[in-house]
C-alpha cells in the first residue's frame, strides 16, 4: 500500500514565505439586476444545489483582486465585488468549493438565462476563454452584454475558500473571497 503525504490548506498557509500583497486591482464592472450575487467555480455556475448566493442591492459592482508576490511567482490572494466603497470586512458568510482552480462572481438570474440560450459552440468558447485566464479576467456568456462572469484563479487551486461580507453602515454592499490569508484556516 502506498503512503501519501497530505498537506492541509492551513499547513500550506502557515508555511508560506513572506509575500507582498498588492493594492486592490479593479478589473470589471458587474451589473446585478436580480438582487442576487453568486460566488462559484465557473464550471458549476448552473449546478444544483447552487453555489453560495447572497441577497444584495441592485447596481453595478466593482470587481477587484489582490495579487501576492512570492519569490519566483505570483498568486491571486483575494477577489471582491462591492457596490460601495469604503466598505469594511465583515463576518464569514459561507465557503465556495473549487474544483477547477477559479472562482467567479455573477448575477445568477442573468447567467442562467444566458446559459439556457448557449449552444455547443458558445459553450466551447466559454471553456476556452476560462482556460486563457492566468490571474483574473472576465468571461462573456452569449450575446447579452450583462451576462458576464468576472473571475480569478483561486490562490493555490482547488479547495474551499471563505466568503466574507463587505459592509457599509451595517449593510451588506458586497462580498470578498479569501484565497490566501489567515481567514482561510480561521474556520
C-alpha positions, -999 to 999 in steps of 0.1 A, spaced: 0 0 0 13 34 -10 15 62 16 8 98 6 16 129 24 -13 152 27 -9 190 33 -39 209 45 -47 244 34 -39 256 70 -5 239 69 2 253 34 -6 288 45 13 287 78 45 275 58 43 302 31 73 325 27 66 362 33 48 376 2 40 411 -8 3 417 -13 -8 444 -39 -34 470 -35 -68 463 -50 -68 460 -88 -101 468 -103 -108 447 -134 -145 446 -141 -179 462 -136 -206 437 -128 -243 446 -132 -265 429 -106 -301 433 -117 -318 404 -98 -307 414 -63 -287 382 -61 -249 377 -63 -235 342 -66 -199 330 -59 -190 298 -78 -164 277 -95 -173 288 -131 -176 252 -143 -205 248 -119 -224 281 -123 -257 264 -131 -254 233 -109 -279 222 -82 -278 228 -54 -265 262 -63 -232 277 -50 -234 303 -23 -258 330 -33 -264 363 -14 -291 389 -14 -276 422 -24 -287 456 -36 -291 460 -74 -265 481 -91 -231 480 -108 -205 463 -87 -168 470 -89 -148 437 -91 -113 437 -78 -85 413 -70 -53 414 -50 -21 396 -60 5 383 -36 41 381 -50 64 354 -36 100 348 -46 96 335 -82 58 336 -86 25 355 -81 -9 343 -70 -43 359 -66 -49 363 -28 -84 379 -28 -114 386 -50 -141 411 -42 -173 425 -56 -185 457 -40 -212 483 -47 -199 510 -24 -165 520 -10 -151 523 15 -165 491 29 -154 471 59 -145 434 60 -173 416 78 -182 381 90 -177 349 72 -209 340 53 -201 307 37 -174 288 17 -171 283 -20 -159 249 -33 -134 250 -61 -126 221 -84 -112 239 -115 -89 265 -98 -111 295 -105 -139 315 -87 -163 338 -104 -189 363 -92 -221 369 -111 -258 376 -112 -273 341 -113 -305 350 -129 -288 367 -158 -262 339 -163 -289 312 -160 -309 328 -188 -277 332 -210 -267 296 -202 -300 283 -214 -295 300 -248 -259 289 -253 -252 263 -280 -222 239 -281 -200 263 -300 -206 291 -274 -200 266 -246 -167 255 -261 -157 292 -265 -166 298 -228 -144 269 -217 -115 282 -239 -119 317 -225 -118 304 -189 -87 284 -197 -70 316 -211 -73 334 -178 -40 334 -159 -48 356 -128 -81 373 -133 -104 384 -161 -140 384 -174 -159 358 -195 -189 367 -216 -218 343 -218 -236 345 -251 -246 379 -266 -263 396 -236 -237 422 -225 -249 419 -189 -241 381 -189 -206 383 -177 -186 365 -150 -156 383 -136 -133 356 -121 -99 349 -106 -76 320 -103 -80 307 -68 -47 312 -50 -33 277 -47 -60 260 -67 -88 236 -57 -103 235 -22 -127 255 -1 -124 293 4 -142 316 28 -166 342 16 -169 373 38 -195 401 36 -184 437 29 -203 462 50 -210 500 48 -231 515 76 -240 480 88 -255 470 54 -240 444 30 -226 461 0 -206 432 -14 -186 400 -8 -149 391 -6 -134 356 -12 -101 350 5 -77 326 -12 -45 334 7 -47 348 42 -54 339 78 -91 338 71 -86 306 50 -78 285 81 -96 305 107 -127 283 103 
